[in-house]
Amino acid sequence: MTNTASHQQLFLVTGGTGKTGSRVAALLEAAGHPVRLGSRTAPIPFDWTDRETWGPALAGVDSIYLSYQPDLAVPGAPDVIRAFTAAARAAGVRSVVLVSGRGEPEARECELIVEDSGLAWTVVRCSFFAENFSEGAFLGDVLAGAVALPNGDVPEPFAHADDIAEVAVAALTDPRHAGQIYEISGARALTFAEAVGEIATATGREIAFIPISRPDFVAALTEYQLPTDMISLLDYLFGTILDGRNSATADGVQRALGRAPRDFSEYAKEVAATGVWTPQA
């Protein structure tokens, strides 16, 4: 693919303001590619729950970064993915990169729909995001100095959103990645308690890890007024997926990019340096 052809491609980045979508969009734009953000606040609005927005968002698009919100594991996701990929193909889209979750049977169902869509496809299948501690549901707990979660002793090789984005952009811009499933993890597995310990070390703060039951976890999320769908998703992940099935590290970053994935300690140091984990007086 020539540079001229690459610069003529239009990329739709769904979830364009999210953890991975914002990074994918930034990398594509930095490389000179035209990007259309798929979000409700974009100039051409895109909303998963309003199919009337899909056509305008897909018009003229060559390739899609498909990040379904809130998660491929939620009820109804396969029907939405089936309808969306059909609409994409009808609109002339040629390829799609799907971000998916490791160990989620429901996500695998969605992957198979994408693989059978008639579009060129790549699947980026991810471990639990490290950024949930800095850009997601657990940031408030880190700032408060106590992170209370179930399954604190289950190892998880937390994936770095920058790694996910770089793999996705490689797949979006290079057809050699078509037909590949890249499983993305961090360099090593550590428990949630160990992850919190590394954040404490990086920040120089006392941050406790408190093991709690699933009902208490749900009650705490409800008290924090998280959206109901996010509460259900986190309860599902901790009650089902975060049971050790994904504890082994994966080789997707090495296969796609030819380098090792980022380590959690690197993530913790980077975020600590930004001040995100520093409580405001």
C-alpha positions as CSV (number, residue, x, y, z in Angstrom):
1,M,0.0,0.0,0.0
2,T,1.4,3.3,-1.0
3,N,1.4,6.4,1.2
4,T,-1.0,8.1,-1.2
5,A,-3.5,5.3,-1.0
6,S,-3.2,5.2,2.8
7,H,-3.9,8.9,3.1
8,Q,-7.0,8.6,0.9
9,Q,-8.5,6.0,3.3
10,L,-11.1,7.2,5.7
11,F,-11.1,5.4,9.1
12,L,-14.2,5.3,11.4
13,V,-13.1,4.9,15.0
14,T,-16.1,3.8,17.1
15,G,-15.7,4.5,20.8
16,G,-13.6,7.4,19.6
17,T,-13.5,9.1,23.0
18,G,-12.9,5.9,25.0
19,K,-9.7,4.3,26.4
20,T,-8.6,2.7,23.2
21,G,-10.5,4.6,20.6
22,S,-9.1,7.9,21.5
23,R,-5.6,6.4,21.2
24,V,-6.3,4.8,17.9
25,A,-7.7,8.0,16.5
26,A,-4.7,10.0,17.7
27,L,-2.2,7.5,16.2
28,L,-4.0,7.5,12.8
29,E,-4.2,11.3,12.8
30,A,-0.5,11.7,13.7
31,A,0.3,9.5,10.7
32,G,-1.8,11.7,8.4
33,H,-4.8,9.5,8.0
34,P,-8.3,11.0,7.8
35,V,-10.3,9.9,10.8
36,R,-14.0,10.1,11.6
37,L,-14.8,9.8,15.3
38,G,-17.7,7.5,16.1
39,S,-19.3,9.1,19.2
40,R,-22.5,10.8,20.1
41,T,-20.8,14.2,20.3
42,A,-18.9,13.9,17.0
43,P,-19.7,16.3,14.1
44,I,-21.4,13.3,12.4
45,P,-22.9,11.7,15.5
46,F,-22.7,8.0,16.0
47,D,-24.8,6.1,18.6
48,W,-24.9,2.3,19.0
49,T,-28.5,2.6,20.3
50,D,-29.7,4.7,17.4
51,R,-29.3,2.9,14.1
52,E,-30.4,6.0,12.2
53,T,-26.9,7.4,12.9
54,W,-25.0,4.5,11.4
55,G,-25.5,5.3,7.7
56,P,-24.1,8.9,7.9
57,A,-21.2,7.7,10.0
58,L,-20.4,4.9,7.6
59,A,-20.6,7.0,4.4
60,G,-17.3,7.0,2.5
61,V,-15.5,4.9,5.2
62,D,-12.9,2.4,4.1
63,S,-12.0,0.8,7.5
64,I,-13.5,0.6,10.9
65,Y,-12.1,0.3,14.4
66,L,-15.0,-1.5,16.1
67,S,-15.1,-0.9,19.8
68,Y,-18.6,-1.8,21.1
69,Q,-19.9,0.0,24.2
70,P,-20.2,-1.0,26.9
71,D,-18.8,-4.5,26.0
72,L,-19.3,-7.4,23.7
73,A,-20.3,-9.5,26.7
74,V,-23.6,-7.6,27.4
75,P,-26.9,-9.0,26.3
76,G,-27.9,-8.1,22.7
77,A,-24.4,-7.3,21.5
78,P,-24.3,-10.1,18.9
79,D,-27.5,-8.7,17.2
80,V,-26.0,-5.2,17.1
81,I,-22.6,-6.4,15.7
82,R,-24.4,-8.5,13.0
83,A,-26.5,-5.5,12.0
84,F,-23.7,-3.0,12.1
85,T,-21.3,-5.2,10.0
86,A,-24.0,-5.8,7.5
87,A,-24.6,-2.0,7.2
88,A,-20.9,-1.4,6.9
89,R,-20.5,-3.9,4.1
90,A,-23.5,-2.3,2.3
91,A,-21.9,1.1,2.7
92,G,-18.8,-0.1,0.9
93,V,-16.5,-0.5,3.9
94,R,-13.7,-3.0,3.2
95,S,-12.2,-3.9,6.5
96,V,-12.8,-3.9,10.2
97,V,-10.6,-4.3,13.3
98,L,-12.6,-5.6,16.3
99,V,-11.5,-5.1,19.9
100,S,-12.6,-8.0,21.9
101,G,-12.2,-9.5,25.4
102,R,-10.2,-12.6,26.4
103,G,-12.1,-15.5,27.8
104,E,-15.5,-14.1,27.1
105,P,-17.8,-16.6,25.3
106,E,-20.1,-13.8,24.3
107,A,-17.3,-11.9,22.8
108,R,-16.2,-14.9,20.8
109,E,-19.8,-15.1,19.4
110,C,-19.3,-11.5,18.2
111,E,-15.9,-12.3,16.8
112,L,-17.4,-15.1,14.7
113,I,-20.0,-12.7,13.3
114,V,-17.3,-10.3,12.2
115,E,-15.2,-13.1,10.7
116,D,-18.3,-14.2,8.7
117,S,-19.3,-10.6,7.7
118,G,-17.7,-10.6,4.3
119,L,-15.3,-7.8,5.4
120,A,-11.6,-8.2,5.8
121,W,-11.1,-8.5,9.5
122,T,-8.6,-8.6,12.4
123,V,-9.5,-9.3,16.0
124,V,-7.6,-7.6,18.8
125,R,-8.6,-9.7,21.9
126,C,-7.6,-8.0,25.1
127,S,-6.9,-8.8,28.8
128,F,-8.3,-6.5,31.5
129,F,-7.2,-2.9,30.9
130,A,-4.6,-1.5,33.2
131,E,-6.3,1.9,32.5
132,N,-9.3,0.9,34.6
133,F,-7.2,2.1,37.5
134,S,-6.5,5.5,35.9
135,E,-9.3,6.2,33.4
136,G,-12.1,4.0,34.6
137,A,-14.1,2.7,37.5
138,F,-11.2,2.3,40.0
139,L,-9.7,5.8,39.8
140,G,-11.8,7.1,42.6
141,D,-10.7,4.3,44.9
142,V,-7.0,4.9,44.1
143,L,-7.4,8.6,44.9
144,A,-9.2,7.7,48.1
145,G,-6.3,5.4,49.1
146,A,-8.3,2.1,49.3
147,V,-9.2,-0.2,46.4
148,A,-11.9,-2.7,47.4
149,L,-12.4,-5.5,44.9
150,P,-13.4,-9.2,44.7
151,N,-10.9,-11.8,43.3
152,G,-7.9,-9.9,44.6
153,D,-5.7,-13.0,44.5
154,V,-6.4,-13.9,40.9
155,P,-3.5,-13.1,38.5
156,E,-4.3,-11.0,35.5
157,P,-1.7,-9.8,32.8
158,F,-3.2,-6.3,32.6
159,A,-3.1,-5.0,29.0
160,H,-1.8,-1.4,28.3
161,A,-4.2,0.6,26.2
162,D,-1.3,2.0,24.2
163,D,-0.3,-1.5,23.1
164,I,-3.9,-2.2,22.1
165,A,-4.0,0.9,20.0
166,E,-0.7,0.3,18.3
167,V,-1.7,-3.2,17.3
168,A,-5.1,-1.9,16.1
169,V,-3.5,0.8,14.0
170,A,-1.1,-1.7,12.5
171,A,-4.0,-3.9,11.5
172,L,-6.0,-1.0,10.2
173,T,-3.2,0.3,7.9
174,D,-1.5,-2.9,6.8
175,P,-3.5,-5.6,5.0
176,R,-1.0,-8.2,6.1
177,H,-2.8,-8.4,9.4
178,A,-6.1,-9.4,7.9
179,G,-7.4,-12.7,9.2
180,Q,-5.3,-12.6,12.4
181,I,-6.5,-12.9,16.0
182,Y,-4.0,-11.0,18.3
183,E,-4.4,-11.7,22.0
184,I,-3.1,-8.7,23.9
185,S,-1.8,-8.9,27.5
186,G,0.9,-7.2,29.6
187,A,4.4,-8.6,30.0
188,R,3.4,-10.5,33.2
189,A,0.5,-11.5,35.4
190,L,-0.1,-9.9,38.8
191,T,-3.0,-10.0,41.1
192,F,-5.2,-7.0,41.7
193,A,-3.7,-6.6,45.1
194,E,-0.2,-6.6,43.6
195,A,-1.3,-4.1,41.0
196,V,-2.5,-1.8,43.7
197,G,0.8,-2.3,45.5
198,E,2.7,-1.2,42.3
199,I,0.5,1.9,42.0
200,A,1.3,2.7,45.6
201,T,5.0,2.3,45.0
202,A,4.9,4.5,41.9
203,T,2.9,7.3,43.6
204,G,4.7,7.1,47.0
205,R,1.3,6.9,48.7
206,E,-0.3,4.5,51.0
207,I,-3.0,2.7,49.0
208,A,-4.6,-0.3,50.6
209,F,-6.2,-3.3,48.8
210,I,-9.3,-4.5,50.5
211,P,-10.8,-7.9,49.4
212,I,-14.6,-7.8,49.4
213,S,-17.5,-10.0,48.3
214,R,-19.3,-9.5,45.0
215,P,-22.5,-8.2,46.7
216,D,-20.5,-5.6,48.6
217,F,-18.7,-4.7,45.3
218,V,-22.0,-4.1,43.5
219,A,-23.3,-2.1,46.5
220,A,-20.1,0.1,46.4
221,L,-20.4,0.7,42.6
222,T,-24.1,1.6,43.1
223,E,-23.2,4.0,45.8
224,Y,-20.6,5.6,43.4
225,Q,-23.5,6.1,41.0
226,L,-21.9,4.2,38.1
227,P,-24.2,3.6,35.2
228,T,-26.2,0.4,35.7
229,D,-24.8,-1.3,32.6
230,M,-21.2,-0.7,33.8
231,I,-22.1,-2.1,37.2
232,S,-23.5,-5.2,35.6
233,L,-20.5,-5.6,33.3
234,L,-18.0,-5.3,36.2
235,D,-20.0,-7.7,38.3
236,Y,-20.0,-10.2,35.4
237,L,-16.2,-9.8,34.8
238,F,-15.2,-10.3,38.4
239,G,-17.8,-13.0,39.0
240,T,-17.1,-15.0,35.8
241,I,-14.2,-13.9,33.6
242,L,-11.6,-12.9,36.2
243,D,-11.3,-16.4,37.6
244,G,-7.8,-17.2,36.4
245,R,-8.7,-18.3,32.9
246,N,-6.8,-15.4,31.4
247,S,-3.8,-15.5,33.8
248,A,-1.3,-16.7,31.1
249,T,0.4,-13.9,29.1
250,A,-0.3,-13.7,25.4
251,D,1.9,-13.0,22.4
252,G,-0.3,-10.7,20.3
253,V,1.9,-7.6,20.8
254,Q,5.0,-9.6,19.8
255,R,3.3,-11.1,16.7
256,A,1.8,-7.8,15.5
257,L,4.5,-5.3,16.4
258,G,7.7,-7.4,16.9
259,R,8.3,-6.1,20.4
260,A,7.5,-7.0,24.0
261,P,4.3,-5.6,25.6
262,R,4.5,-2.9,28.2
263,D,4.9,-4.0,31.8
264,F,2.4,-2.9,34.5
265,S,5.2,-1.2,36.4
266,E,5.9,1.0,33.3
267,Y,2.2,1.9,33.2
268,A,2.1,2.8,36.9
269,K,5.2,5.0,36.6
270,E,3.9,6.8,33.5
271,V,0.5,7.5,35.1
272,A,2.0,8.5,38.4
273,A,4.1,11.1,36.7
274,T,1.0,12.8,35.2
275,G,-0.5,13.4,38.6
276,V,-3.7,11.6,37.9
277,W,-3.3,9.6,41.1
278,T,-2.5,12.6,43.2
279,P,-5.4,13.7,45.4
280,Q,-6.3,17.3,45.1
281,A,-6.2,19.3,48.3
